[in-house]
């Protein structure tokens, strides 16, 4: 394999990589770097598949966060070692490689909820700090939480609670179309609960496999059901495929489509003619209310890559920044010192403050409600920001749920 330093690939002694079979070895103690060693951070992100368009940006943002520090942490050279996430099983095998063979002191990643749920369980066994940058399944910082796992993305149940009032504006007859894995199943459960709370009716539901190539039969069922609104739960390339076919079958603008957690790459892949919908998202490069620090990041990203930073680039950047800030603060690669440092980490950007909540290690971030512009004239600029949720910043902790409500038991 190669050890990857931002902007540079350096050949090193040959190491095993990928998703090949790995004999399970005794769990290794966290590596303590010697003065002569580079500080190594693991990156677990998918390199292929429908999520790869997003993970390219996650990785770019992660690399840029280290480049901003001149590839130095704790006064020593630092490296990022990036392994693949082709499946939950292979991802956990690669997590074990990162710890036992590459001697990383912490890991960034978790591109899909199905992968991240497996990864966080192994992080606890390996006693390795794991900062999850993308996966949104509620259980990651809910009933499956553990002391070694931290998470950026807003849990599905919270995002769904934020978005449901927008869906309800169109009516109380909802049709659900969701992916048949953790992310989509979580959306379906949460959306049904919200619909029941407003006295609404589910007029149809489809749970579809990942990488479904043809949605025409599902779209025809939706058209026949005549819902007031379609609530989606499709991830990455599946969402792009659905929206393209939604437009091809003449449904754009006919029935409102809403979904949480849109990725910019998802909507860019749809194209300006077919793009449609109302979504939640964490960050938008062209939001005029972005704080100066994030505008500087967006400008730096544009200069380096020649295109705007997708939301996933920011997500990779802010999670990496939280870890890198922590390492520089605690001046140690000891796992528990890193965990305690992440629990204490705070970053203020303009009027926005970022931190991980101590009892569940969830980063508390207000979400944007965005709507696809009625006319898109720029190949990157697809959204109008309609609201910041919750509207009152003081309600952030409340909307994410209390310790009793979310069911996290760190132990």
PATI-803397 format. One record per residue (C-alpha): residue in three letters; x, y, z. Coordinates in steps of 0.2 Angstrom, whole numbers. Example, Ala and Ser with C-alpha at 12.3 -4.5 7.8 and 13.67 -1.06 7.14 Angstrom:
REM PATI-803397
@dopa->ALA, east->62, north->-22, up->39
@dopa->SER, east->68, north->-5, up->36
***
This chain:
REM PATI-803397
@dopa->UNK, east->0, north->0, up->0
@dopa->UNK, east->5, north->18, up->1
@dopa->UNK, east->5, north->30, up->16
@dopa->UNK, east->-4, north->46, up->10
@dopa->UNK, east->1, north->63, up->15
@dopa->UNK, east->-10, north->77, up->9
@dopa->UNK, east->-6, north->82, up->-8
@dopa->UNK, east->8, north->69, up->-9
@dopa->UNK, east->9, north->50, up->-10
@dopa->UNK, east->25, north->43, up->-3
@dopa->UNK, east->30, north->25, up->-6
@dopa->UNK, east->35, north->16, up->10
@dopa->UNK, east->38, north->-2, up->15
@dopa->UNK, east->26, north->-14, up->8
@dopa->UNK, east->10, north->-15, up->18
@dopa->UNK, east->-6, north->-25, up->16
@dopa->UNK, east->-21, north->-15, up->11
@dopa->UNK, east->-39, north->-17, up->4
@dopa->UNK, east->-52, north->-29, up->10
@dopa->UNK, east->-43, north->-46, up->9
@dopa->UNK, east->-45, north->-59, up->22
@dopa->UNK, east->-36, north->-55, up->39
@dopa->UNK, east->-32, north->-67, up->52
@dopa->UNK, east->-38, north->-59, up->69
@dopa->UNK, east->-23, north->-55, up->80
@dopa->UNK, east->-23, north->-51, up->98
@dopa->UNK, east->-29, north->-33, up->101
@dopa->UNK, east->-15, north->-21, up->101
@dopa->UNK, east->-12, north->-7, up->114
@dopa->UNK, east->-13, north->10, up->106
@dopa->UNK, east->3, north->16, up->98
@dopa->UNK, east->13, north->29, up->107
@dopa->UNK, east->24, north->38, up->95
@dopa->UNK, east->42, north->40, up->97
@dopa->UNK, east->51, north->56, up->93
@dopa->UNK, east->57, north->49, up->77
@dopa->UNK, east->41, north->42, up->71
@dopa->UNK, east->28, north->52, up->61
@dopa->UNK, east->11, north->54, up->69
@dopa->UNK, east->-1, north->42, up->59
@dopa->UNK, east->-19, north->45, up->58
@dopa->UNK, east->-30, north->32, up->50
@dopa->UNK, east->-43, north->36, up->37
@dopa->UNK, east->-57, north->24, up->34
@dopa->UNK, east->-68, north->30, up->19
@dopa->UNK, east->-75, north->20, up->4
@dopa->UNK, east->-64, north->21, up->-12
@dopa->UNK, east->-77, north->14, up->-24
@dopa->UNK, east->-96, north->12, up->-25
@dopa->UNK, east->-111, north->24, up->-24
@dopa->UNK, east->-104, north->34, up->-10
@dopa->UNK, east->-86, north->37, up->-17
@dopa->UNK, east->-91, north->53, up->-25
@dopa->UNK, east->-95, north->59, up->-7
@dopa->UNK, east->-79, north->51, up->1
@dopa->UNK, east->-68, north->60, up->-12
@dopa->UNK, east->-73, north->76, up->-4
@dopa->UNK, east->-72, north->70, up->14
@dopa->UNK, east->-54, north->64, up->11
@dopa->UNK, east->-50, north->81, up->2
@dopa->UNK, east->-56, north->91, up->17
@dopa->UNK, east->-47, north->79, up->29
@dopa->UNK, east->-31, north->81, up->19
@dopa->UNK, east->-33, north->100, up->18
@dopa->UNK, east->-35, north->101, up->37
@dopa->UNK, east->-18, north->93, up->39
@dopa->UNK, east->-10, north->103, up->25
@dopa->UNK, east->-15, north->119, up->35
@dopa->UNK, east->-4, north->113, up->49
@dopa->UNK, east->10, north->110, up->37
@dopa->UNK, east->8, north->91, up->39
@dopa->UNK, east->14, north->93, up->57
@dopa->UNK, east->6, north->88, up->74
@dopa->UNK, east->13, north->89, up->91
@dopa->UNK, east->29, north->96, up->83
@dopa->UNK, east->32, north->81, up->73
@dopa->UNK, east->28, north->76, up->55
@dopa->UNK, east->11, north->68, up->52
@dopa->UNK, east->3, north->56, up->40
@dopa->UNK, east->-14, north->51, up->35
@dopa->UNK, east->-16, north->32, up->30
@dopa->UNK, east->-31, north->29, up->20
@dopa->UNK, east->-39, north->12, up->18
@dopa->UNK, east->-55, north->7, up->10
@dopa->UNK, east->-73, north->3, up->17
@dopa->UNK, east->-80, north->-9, up->4
@dopa->UNK, east->-92, north->-17, up->17
@dopa->UNK, east->-94, north->-18, up->35
@dopa->UNK, east->-84, north->-33, up->37
@dopa->UNK, east->-70, north->-27, up->26
@dopa->UNK, east->-70, north->-10, up->34
@dopa->UNK, east->-67, north->-18, up->51
@dopa->UNK, east->-53, north->-28, up->45
@dopa->UNK, east->-45, north->-13, up->38
@dopa->UNK, east->-48, north->-4, up->54
@dopa->UNK, east->-39, north->-18, up->63
@dopa->UNK, east->-24, north->-16, up->50
@dopa->UNK, east->-23, north->3, up->53
@dopa->UNK, east->-21, north->0, up->72
@dopa->UNK, east->-10, north->-16, up->72
@dopa->UNK, east->0, north->-13, up->57
@dopa->UNK, east->0, north->5, up->53
@dopa->UNK, east->1, north->10, up->72
@dopa->UNK, east->-11, north->24, up->70
@dopa->UNK, east->-16, north->34, up->85
@dopa->UNK, east->-34, north->38, up->80
@dopa->UNK, east->-46, north->35, up->65
@dopa->UNK, east->-57, north->47, up->55
@dopa->UNK, east->-71, north->40, up->43
@dopa->UNK, east->-87, north->31, up->43
@dopa->UNK, east->-95, north->35, up->26
@dopa->UNK, east->-110, north->24, up->28
@dopa->UNK, east->-120, north->20, up->43
@dopa->UNK, east->-119, north->1, up->40
@dopa->UNK, east->-100, north->3, up->40
@dopa->UNK, east->-99, north->15, up->55
@dopa->UNK, east->-110, north->4, up->66
@dopa->UNK, east->-98, north->-10, up->64
@dopa->UNK, east->-82, north->1, up->65
@dopa->UNK, east->-88, north->9, up->82
@dopa->UNK, east->-90, north->-8, up->90
@dopa->UNK, east->-72, north->-12, up->85
@dopa->UNK, east->-65, north->5, up->90
@dopa->UNK, east->-71, north->0, up->108
@dopa->UNK, east->-63, north->-17, up->107
@dopa->UNK, east->-47, north->-9, up->100
@dopa->UNK, east->-47, north->6, up->112
@dopa->UNK, east->-44, north->17, up->97
@dopa->UNK, east->-52, north->35, up->96
@dopa->UNK, east->-64, north->35, up->81
@dopa->UNK, east->-71, north->51, up->74
@dopa->UNK, east->-86, north->47, up->63
@dopa->UNK, east->-87, north->61, up->49
@dopa->UNK, east->-102, north->56, up->39
@dopa->UNK, east->-114, north->42, up->45
@dopa->UNK, east->-130, north->48, up->52
@dopa->UNK, east->-139, north->32, up->60
@dopa->UNK, east->-146, north->37, up->76
@dopa->UNK, east->-139, north->22, up->86
@dopa->UNK, east->-121, north->28, up->83
@dopa->UNK, east->-123, north->40, up->97
@dopa->UNK, east->-138, north->32, up->104
@dopa->UNK, east->-139, north->14, up->111
@dopa->UNK, east->-123, north->9, up->102
@dopa->UNK, east->-112, north->24, up->109
@dopa->UNK, east->-96, north->21, up->117
@dopa->UNK, east->-82, north->31, up->125
@dopa->UNK, east->-70, north->30, up->110
@dopa->UNK, east->-83, north->35, up->96
@dopa->UNK, east->-87, north->53, up->92
@dopa->UNK, east->-99, north->59, up->78
@dopa->UNK, east->-101, north->74, up->67
@dopa->UNK, east->-117, north->71, up->57
@dopa->UNK, east->-134, north->75, up->65
@dopa->UNK, east->-143, north->59, up->69
@dopa->UNK, east->-157, north->54, up->57
@dopa->UNK, east->-170, north->55, up->70
@dopa->UNK, east->-165, north->73, up->74
@dopa->UNK, east->-164, north->79, up->56
@dopa->UNK, east->-181, north->70, up->52
@dopa->UNK, east->-189, north->80, up->66
@dopa->UNK, east->-182, north->96, up->59
@dopa->UNK, east->-188, north->92, up->41
@dopa->UNK, east->-205, north->85, up->45
@dopa->UNK, east->-213, north->102, up->48
@dopa->UNK, east->-208, north->107, up->30
@dopa->UNK, east->-216, north->91, up->24
@dopa->UNK, east->-232, north->94, up->34
@dopa->UNK, east->-234, north->111, up->25
@dopa->UNK, east->-238, north->101, up->9
@dopa->UNK, east->-251, north->90, up->17
@dopa->UNK, east->-253, north->74, up->29
@dopa->UNK, east->-253, north->61, up->16
@dopa->UNK, east->-235, north->54, up->14
@dopa->UNK, east->-227, north->41, up->3
@dopa->UNK, east->-210, north->34, up->9
@dopa->UNK, east->-196, north->28, up->-2
@dopa->UNK, east->-181, north->23, up->7
@dopa->UNK, east->-165, north->12, up->6
@dopa->UNK, east->-166, north->-5, up->14
@dopa->UNK, east->-151, north->-3, up->25
@dopa->UNK, east->-148, north->6, up->42
@dopa->UNK, east->-149, north->24, up->35
@dopa->UNK, east->-165, north->22, up->26
@dopa->UNK, east->-173, north->11, up->39
@dopa->UNK, east->-169, north->24, up->52
@dopa->UNK, east->-177, north->38, up->41
@dopa->UNK, east->-193, north->27, up->39
@dopa->UNK, east->-195, north->24, up->57
@dopa->UNK, east->-192, north->42, up->62
@dopa->UNK, east->-203, north->49, up->48
@dopa->UNK, east->-217, north->37, up->53
@dopa->UNK, east->-217, north->43, up->71
@dopa->UNK, east->-217, north->61, up->65
@dopa->UNK, east->-232, north->58, up->53
@dopa->UNK, east->-242, north->49, up->67
@dopa->UNK, east->-239, north->64, up->79
@dopa->UNK, east->-247, north->76, up->66
@dopa->UNK, east->-261, north->64, up->63
@dopa->UNK, east->-256, north->60, up->45
@dopa->UNK, east->-257, north->45, up->34
@dopa->UNK, east->-244, north->34, up->25
@dopa->UNK, east->-252, north->31, up->8
@dopa->UNK, east->-237, north->20, up->2
@dopa->UNK, east->-220, north->14, up->6
@dopa->UNK, east->-206, north->6, up->-4
@dopa->UNK, east->-189, north->0, up->4
@dopa->UNK, east->-177, north->-2, up->-10
@dopa->UNK, east->-160, north->-11, up->-12
@dopa->UNK, east->-144, north->-1, up->-13
@dopa->UNK, east->-138, north->3, up->-30
@dopa->UNK, east->-155, north->1, up->-38
@dopa->UNK, east->-154, north->5, up->-57
@dopa->UNK, east->-172, north->7, up->-61
@dopa->UNK, east->-185, north->17, up->-51
@dopa->UNK, east->-198, north->18, up->-64
@dopa->UNK, east->-210, north->5, up->-56
@dopa->UNK, east->-208, north->14, up->-39
@dopa->UNK, east->-212, north->31, up->-47
@dopa->UNK, east->-227, north->24, up->-55
@dopa->UNK, east->-233, north->17, up->-39
@dopa->UNK, east->-231, north->35, up->-31
@dopa->UNK, east->-240, north->43, up->-45
@dopa->UNK, east->-255, north->31, up->-43
@dopa->UNK, east->-255, north->34, up->-24
@dopa->UNK, east->-257, north->53, up->-26
@dopa->UNK, east->-248, north->58, up->-10
@dopa->UNK, east->-246, north->76, up->-4
@dopa->UNK, east->-227, north->74, up->-2
@dopa->UNK, east->-214, north->60, up->-5
@dopa->UNK, east->-202, north->58, up->9
@dopa->UNK, east->-186, north->50, up->3
@dopa->UNK, east->-172, north->40, up->12
@dopa->UNK, east->-161, north->36, up->-2
@dopa->UNK, east->-142, north->39, up->-1
@dopa->UNK, east->-129, north->46, up->-12
@dopa->UNK, east->-130, north->39, up->-30
@dopa->UNK, east->-147, north->31, up->-27
@dopa->UNK, east->-154, north->48, up->-23
@dopa->UNK, east->-146, north->55, up->-39
@dopa->UNK, east->-153, north->40, up->-50
@dopa->UNK, east->-170, north->42, up->-42
@dopa->UNK, east->-172, north->61, up->-45
@dopa->UNK, east->-166, north->59, up->-63
@dopa->UNK, east->-179, north->46, up->-67
@dopa->UNK, east->-192, north->56, up->-57
@dopa->UNK, east->-189, north->70, up->-69
@dopa->UNK, east->-189, north->59, up->-84
@dopa->UNK, east->-206, north->52, up->-80
@dopa->UNK, east->-213, north->70, up->-78
@dopa->UNK, east->-215, north->71, up->-59
@dopa->UNK, east->-203, north->85, up->-56
@dopa->UNK, east->-214, north->99, up->-48
@dopa->UNK, east->-229, north->88, up->-48
@dopa->UNK, east->-227, north->81, up->-30
@dopa->UNK, east->-215, north->89, up->-17
@dopa->UNK, east->-200, north->78, up->-13
@dopa->UNK, east->-191, north->80, up->4
@dopa->UNK, east->-176, north->71, up->11
@dopa->UNK, east->-164, north->74, up->25
@dopa->UNK, east->-145, north->74, up->23
@dopa->UNK, east->-143, north->79, up->5
@dopa->UNK, east->-125, north->78, up->-1
@dopa->UNK, east->-119, north->91, up->-14
@dopa->UNK, east->-112, north->78, up->-25
@dopa->UNK, east->-129, north->69, up->-25
@dopa->UNK, east->-138, north->85, up->-32
@dopa->UNK, east->-124, north->90, up->-43
@dopa->UNK, east->-125, north->72, up->-51
@dopa->UNK, east->-143, north->75, up->-55
@dopa->UNK, east->-140, north->90, up->-66
@dopa->UNK, east->-149, north->107, up->-66
@dopa->UNK, east->-164, north->101, up->-77
@dopa->UNK, east->-169, north->87, up->-65
@dopa->UNK, east->-164, north->93, up->-48
@dopa->UNK, east->-178, north->95, up->-36
@dopa->UNK, east->-183, north->95, up->-18
@dopa->UNK, east->-181, north->102, up->0
@dopa->UNK, east->-167, north->95, up->11
@dopa->UNK, east->-158, north->97, up->27
@dopa->UNK, east->-139, north->98, up->26
@dopa->UNK, east->-125, north->103, up->38
@dopa->UNK, east->-115, north->116, up->27
@dopa->UNK, east->-117, north->125, up->10
@dopa->UNK, east->-101, north->133, up->2
@dopa->UNK, east->-112, north->148, up->-4
@dopa->UNK, east->-121, north->152, up->12
@dopa->UNK, east->-119, north->170, up->14
@dopa->UNK, east->-120, north->168, up->33
@dopa->UNK, east->-104, north->156, up->34
@dopa->UNK, east->-92, north->163, up->47
@dopa->UNK, east->-75, north->170, up->41
@dopa->UNK, east->-65, north->154, up->46
@dopa->UNK, east->-77, north->143, up->35
@dopa->UNK, east->-76, north->156, up->21
@dopa->UNK, east->-57, north->155, up->21
@dopa->UNK, east->-58, north->136, up->21
@dopa->UNK, east->-70, north->137, up->6
@dopa->UNK, east->-58, north->149, up->-3
@dopa->UNK, east->-43, north->138, up->1
@dopa->UNK, east->-52, north->123, up->-6
@dopa->UNK, east->-57, north->131, up->-22
@dopa->UNK, east->-39, north->137, up->-25
@dopa->UNK, east->-32, north->120, up->-22
@dopa->UNK, east->-45, north->109, up->-32
@dopa->UNK, east->-53, north->121, up->-44
@dopa->UNK, east->-71, north->118, up->-39
@dopa->UNK, east->-81, north->123, up->-24
@dopa->UNK, east->-80, north->113, up->-7
@dopa->UNK, east->-95, north->101, up->-6
@dopa->UNK, east->-103, north->99, up->11
@dopa->UNK, east->-93, north->83, up->13
@dopa->UNK, east->-77, north->92, up->11
@dopa->UNK, east->-82, north->103, up->26
@dopa->UNK, east->-87, north->88, up->36
@dopa->UNK, east->-70, north->80, up->33
@dopa->UNK, east->-61, north->96, up->37
@dopa->UNK, east->-71, north->100, up->54
@dopa->UNK, east->-69, north->82, up->60
@dopa->UNK, east->-51, north->82, up->56
@dopa->UNK, east->-48, north->99, up->64
@dopa->UNK, east->-56, north->93, up->80
@dopa->UNK, east->-44, north->78, up->81
@dopa->UNK, east->-29, north->88, up->76
@dopa->UNK, east->-33, north->102, up->88
@dopa->UNK, east->-35, north->89, up->102
@dopa->UNK, east->-18, north->81, up->98
@dopa->UNK, east->-9, north->97, up->98
@dopa->UNK, east->-18, north->102, up->115
@dopa->UNK, east->-15, north->85, up->124
@dopa->UNK, east->2, north->82, up->116
@dopa->UNK, east->0, north->64, up->117
@dopa->UNK, east->-5, north->49, up->107
@dopa->UNK, east->-12, north->40, up->122
@dopa->UNK, east->-30, north->34, up->117
@dopa->UNK, east->-38, north->40, up->133
@dopa->UNK, east->-30, north->57, up->133
@dopa->UNK, east->-36, north->59, up->115
@dopa->UNK, east->-54, north->54, up->121
@dopa->UNK, east->-53, north->66, up->135
@dopa->UNK, east->-46, north->80, up->124
@dopa->UNK, east->-60, north->77, up->111
@dopa->UNK, east->-73, north->78, up->125
@dopa->UNK, east->-66, north->95, up->130
@dopa->UNK, east->-63, north->102, up->112
@dopa->UNK, east->-72, north->118, up->107
@dopa->UNK, east->-70, north->128, up->91
@dopa->UNK, east->-79, north->145, up->89
@dopa->UNK, east->-81, north->152, up->71
@dopa->UNK, east->-90, north->168, up->70
@dopa->UNK, east->-106, north->166, up->80
@dopa->UNK, east->-105, north->147, up->78
@dopa->UNK, east->-98, north->136, up->92
@dopa->UNK, east->-93, north->118, up->89
@dopa->UNK, east->-90, north->104, up->102
@dopa->UNK, east->-95, north->86, up->106
@dopa->UNK, east->-108, north->83, up->119
@dopa->UNK, east->-99, north->74, up->133
@dopa->UNK, east->-113, north->61, up->137
@dopa->UNK, east->-115, north->55, up->120
@dopa->UNK, east->-100, north->62, up->110
@dopa->UNK, east->-112, north->70, up->97
@dopa->UNK, east->-107, north->86, up->89
@dopa->UNK, east->-121, north->99, up->91
@dopa->UNK, east->-123, north->107, up->74
@dopa->UNK, east->-138, north->117, up->68
@dopa->UNK, east->-144, north->111, up->51
@dopa->UNK, east->-149, north->121, up->36
@dopa->UNK, east->-165, north->119, up->27
@dopa->UNK, east->-162, north->121, up->8
@dopa->UNK, east->-173, north->121, up->-7
@dopa->UNK, east->-167, north->118, up->-25
@dopa->UNK, east->-168, north->134, up->-35
@dopa->UNK, east->-182, north->136, up->-47
@dopa->UNK, east->-169, north->141, up->-60
@dopa->UNK, east->-151, north->135, up->-59
@dopa->UNK, east->-139, north->146, up->-69
@dopa->UNK, east->-122, north->140, up->-61
@dopa->UNK, east->-117, north->122, up->-62
@dopa->UNK, east->-112, north->122, up->-43
@dopa->UNK, east->-125, north->134, up->-35
@dopa->UNK, east->-141, north->124, up->-33
@dopa->UNK, east->-148, north->129, up->-17
@dopa->UNK, east->-157, north->143, up->-8
@dopa->UNK, east->-156, north->143, up->11
@dopa->UNK, east->-173, north->143, up->18
@dopa->UNK, east->-169, north->142, up->37
@dopa->UNK, east->-157, north->137, up->50
@dopa->UNK, east->-164, north->123, up->62
@dopa->UNK, east->-167, north->125, up->76
@dopa->UNK, east->-171, north->143, up->73
@dopa->UNK, east->-166, north->148, up->91
@dopa->UNK, east->-148, north->143, up->94
@dopa->UNK, east->-152, north->140, up->112
@dopa->UNK, east->-163, north->125, up->107
@dopa->UNK, east->-149, north->115, up->100
@dopa->UNK, east->-146, north->104, up->115
@dopa->UNK, east->-164, north->101, up->117
@dopa->UNK, east->-168, north->96, up->99
@dopa->UNK, east->-154, north->84, up->99
@dopa->UNK, east->-162, north->75, up->114
@dopa->UNK, east->-158, north->72, up->132
@dopa->UNK, east->-148, north->58, up->139
@dopa->UNK, east->-163, north->48, up->144
@dopa->UNK, east->-171, north->51, up->127
@dopa->UNK, east->-157, north->45, up->116
@dopa->UNK, east->-152, north->30, up->127
@dopa->UNK, east->-133, north->32, up->126
@dopa->UNK, east->-124, north->22, up->141
@dopa->UNK, east->-106, north->25, up->140
@dopa->UNK, east->-101, north->14, up->154
***
